[in-house]
Amino acid sequence: MSEASLSKERRQSPRMETSIPVRYKVLRDGGAEAVGTSSVTCDLSTGGLCFMANEFLSTACRLILELDIPALAQPVTAVSEVAWIQKENGEDAGQCRVGSRFMEITDRDMELIAKYVNGR
């Protein structure tokens, strides 16, 4: 890998490409939205995840995430912050790819993500 490509990589932890169900609620001043939105991940790491959204989410927007990792009975939950957003080109122009970094997550849930990403 060249020095130029290393300098462009800002991720703190390696990501695993994956398509697993995730639900998110936007945190507002008065609390979270009443209804969560279902989506699917594009990738996942111990630092955050990328998922598809049918709405534009502003950067620095905080989200409550529920991630359905395969073989786990309960979802992994975290509070995250939108780090970046990119509109998708194609048939469904309303779709956006959202990069989100974990801000608040329990040690247990972080360990479960690490086991999944690292193949157990």
N, C-alpha and C positions, 0 to 999 in steps of 0.2 A: 504494500500500500504506500502510495507516495505521501510526502510531507504535506502537500497541498490538500489531499483528500482527508488526511488526519485532522488538519486544522478546521475543516468544514464540519466535522462530526462533533456535535455538542452534547450528545447523550452521555449520561453518567454511567448507564448500565446497558448491557446488550439487550436487544429486543427480539422477541420470537413472533414470527408471523403466525397469526391465529384468527379464527372466526368463531368467537364465542359470544353468547348473548350478554348484553349489558343494558342496564336501565340507568337513566340519569334524570336528575331534577336540578333545575337552576336555583341557586341560593340567592334570595333577594334580601333586602333590609329587614323585611318582616318575617323571614323564614324561607323555607323551600316552597317551590310550586306545589300545588295540591296534587297534580297528576304527573307521573313520571313518563318519560318517553323511552320506548324500546329501540334498541339498535344492535349492531354487531361490531366487534372489534376488528381492526385491521392488523394490529400488533400489540404486544404487551411486554412490559418489563417491570422490574421492581421500582422503577422511577416513575412510571406512568403508562399510558396507553394511547393508542390512536383508534378512533371509531368514526363511523359514518353518522351524519346528522341530516335531517330534512329541514333544518333551520340554521340561520346564521347565529353563531354564538360569539360574542365579542371576546377579544383576548382579555385576560385577567378576570374573566367571569368565573365564579366558583360554582362547582357542581357537587352534588351528592351522587356517587356511583354505586351501583350494585352489580357485581360481576359474577356470572354463573360459570365458575370453573368446573369442567367435567369431573365427575366422580365425587364431588363435594355436595353434601346435603343442604348446606346453608350458603347463601351468596357471600362473597367477599365485599365489604363495604369500605368506602374511602371518601374523603372530601378532596377534591382536586381543583386545579386552576387551569383554565384554557391557556395553553402556551402559544398556539398558532392555529390558524384555520385556513383552509384552501378550498375554494369552490371547485367542484368536479365538472369537467366538460363531458358532454355526451347527451344521451337521451333524456336523463332526468337532471335538468339544469339546477334544480333546487337542492341537490345534495351537496354537502360539504364534508371534507375530511377534517377531523378535529384532533389536534395533538393536545393531550392533557397530562399534567404532572401531578403526582400525589402530594398533597399538603398535610393531610391528617389521615393516618391509617394505623390500626393496632399492630403490635409486633406479631401477633398470631396471623393476621391477614397478610402481612408482608411476607411472613415465612411460607404461607400457602402459595402465594404468587411465585416466590423464589423456587419452590419445589416444582411447580408446574413449568415454569420457564426453563429450568435447568434439567428437566426430564426426571424429576424426583430425586 
